């Protein structure tokens, strides 16, 4: 339930900033993580996100908008994480990016978000640099 509340609050904030989310009936969430490199931790994490999205949608969505979760594997590689982020934004037209358990991919996505001026909700990269040294208003 706590995950559902956090996800709902984060998405409500993103919706307030995203013109695309207002124009569509669906909020697309692009999630990037190292599923092949960290399956023991990240498969339950992914299932939890899918469950939260299902619960939120069953309860009417966020401000009446349904959520759609689109996941990509970054192969624990910062370059792949950035390529997946670019694909999610350009091809899938996601409204928000999230994810990243590993610090190196999280830092790469933080820099990408700043360059593209696109919101990235860092999932759990274990480095303070994302908030302090490399922090920006898009992450």
N, C-alpha and C positions, 0 to 999 in steps of 0.2 A: 504494500500500500504506500509506503514511504517513497519508493521509486516512482510510482504512478503520480504522486503529488509533485515530486520534483520535476518530472518530465512535463507534466501539465503546466506548471509555473514557467518553466523555461520556454516552452512553446508559445505560451500566451505572450511572453515578452517578445519573442521573435515575430509573432504575428503583428504586433504593434509596429514593428519596423519594416515588415516585408510587404511590398505592394503585390507581389506575385501571390502570396498566400491569401490576400483579400480578393483577388480576381478569380481564384480557383475555388472549387469546392473541397479541395484536398490540400493538406499541408504535407509536403514531401520532406522527409528527414533522410539525409545522406549520412550513413554511418560507416566509418572506416576503421578497421582493426586488423590485428595480426592473428587471424583465426588459425592458420596453419602452423604458425610458430608457437602459439600459446593455447592449444585446444582445451587443455584441462581447465583453465580459468575462463577462457573467452566463449566457449560454447554455452555454459550456463548463463553467462552475461547476456549473450545474444538471445537466448530463450526468454530471459527475464525482460529484455526490451520488447520482444515480440508479444509477450503476455501483457505488458503494460500498454502497448499500443492497442491490442485487442480490447482490454478493459476500458480504455479511454474512448475508443470508437463505440463500444457497446453502450456507454453512458452518454452518447450523443456527440462525442468529439470535443474539440476545443473551440468554443464560440460557434458551435454548429458545424465546424469543419472536421472532416475525417482525417486521420493520420495515415500516412503510407511510409513504411520503413524500407529503405533501399540500402543493402549492405554491400561492402566491397572489402576484399582482403588486400592488405598492403605488403604482405610477405615480410613483415618486420623490416622494411626498407623505406627510408625517408623519401627517396625519389619516387618509389611506387605509390607511397601515400599521397604525394602531391599530384601525381598523374591521376590517381583515383578521384581525388578532390576535384580536379579540373573536369574529369568526365562526368562526375555527379552534377556539377553545376551546369556544364554546357549541354550534355546530352539528356540527362534525366531532369534537369531544371529543378533541383531541390531548393527548398527554402532555407534550410539550415544544414550545417555540417556538424557532426558529433563523432565521438569515439576516441581511439588511441589509448592503449594501455602502456605502450613503451614510450620512454622519454624522448628518444631520438625521432620517432615519427610524430610525436606530439609537438615537439619544437618546430619541425618542418611544417606541420599544419598551422601552427601559430603564425609563422612567418608568411605562409601562403594567404591566410585570412587577412593579415594586415595589408599585404600587397593588393589583394583583390577587393578589399573592403567588404568582406563577406563574413557573416557571423559563424563562428566555430565554438561549440560548447565542448571543451576538453573533457573527455570521459574520465580518465584516471591516469594520465601520464605522471610518473613519479619524479617530478622535478619542480623545484620552486622557480626556476627560470621563466616558466610560462606566465607566472604572476608577477614576478619582480623584475629581473633583468630584461626579459624579452616580452613583457606584458604589453598589451595593446587593447584598445577599446572594442576590437572585434572578437577577442577571445575571452 
